[in-house]
């Protein structure tokens, strides 16, 4: 059996989460600031993208499912996205 390459794991993880939590349903935009794109879905998924030049606090959440980069003491760094529940 062939093992998947390590670089594929984050991508496969994102696809699995997307299939489970990002499907149809209501999308509600969240106001987290002028340089932050954020929404929540009926499934409980919250997506936050920090487009600002400074880290921002994450909104209330139970679990961090995926991030596009490391967090800085529960702050979402600039140019980083997070999927939360």
C-alpha positions, 0 to 999 in steps of 0.5 A: 500500500502506498502512503500519501505524501506528507504535503497532501495531508492538510489538503485532504483534511480540508476537503474532508471538513468541507464535505462535512461542514460547508455544504448547503444551508444558510451563510451568515456574515460576521462583522469582525472588522473592516479587514476581516472576512468571516461567516458561519454556516448552519452546520456550525462551521465558522470561517475567518480570514484575516486580511489586516496587517495585524493579528486579530482575536478569534471569535468564540469557538469550541474547536479549531479545525484548520488554519492556513498558518500557525496561530499566535497565542490564540490570535489569527495572524495577518493573511491567515485563515481559520475554520472553527466550530 
